């Protein structure tokens, strides 16, 4: 089983998302981090990561560039 990437920057979060829309639980499992760390990294990523939905239905995705 491959070792999950170490989450030291929002870049790891953005790379983990790829072109997918993932739940917090999926991201936590993929990155091997806590909910608190995930929340901090989403904030640090600013507009590069968007959250859609509320509470347990929230999904995260990369912001797509127009054009």
Residue pairs with C-beta under 8 A, 6 or more apart in sequence:
3 32
4 30
4 31
4 32
5 12
5 15
5 16
5 31
5 32
6 12
7 13
7 31
7 32
7 33
7 37
7 38
7 41
9 41
9 44
10 41
10 42
10 44
10 45
10 46
10 48
10 49
12 31
12 41
13 27
13 31
13 38
13 41
13 42
13 45
13 49
14 45
14 48
14 49
14 62
16 22
16 27
16 30
16 31
17 27
17 49
17 60
17 61
17 62
18 62
19 62
20 61
21 52
21 59
21 60
21 61
22 30
22 59
22 60
22 61
23 56
23 58
23 59
23 60
24 35
24 38
24 58
24 60
27 38
27 60
28 34
28 35
28 38
31 38
33 41
42 49
42 51
42 60
47 63
48 62
48 63
49 60
49 61
49 62
49 63
50 60
50 61
50 62
50 63
51 58
51 59
51 60
52 58
52 59
52 60
52 61
53 59
